Amino acid sequence: MIGRPETTPALWVPSMAVFLNQWFSDYDAARMHHDAEGGFLLPYGSQYFVTGAEAIRELRLEPDDPDWERIGWDWVRPADTDAWERLRAKRALAT
């Protein structure tokens, strides 16, 4: 994952529990699910989960932000680190 845990804002909040999130213990399984089903691939501690746009709004982020596409909707191994940094900064401001 890019960034140290202490510099990455939380990507799961309790209000996200109402959404159907797919949880995985390893990145490769999460990535396979993400590739097949779409969504947003996010880390949580030593786990990974794939979630939808509604949960991204709970993080006070905009799911239609073009930076999501730039990172490949994958927070853990983003395709574009500049876009990831912009999203990380937006999330930090939202907390």
Secondary structure, DSSP 8 states (H G I E B T S, - for coil): --S-GGGS--S--GGGGGS--EEESSHHHHHHHHHHH-SEEEEETTEEEEE-HHHHHHTT--TT-HHHHHTTTBSSS-S-HHHHHHHHHHHHHH-
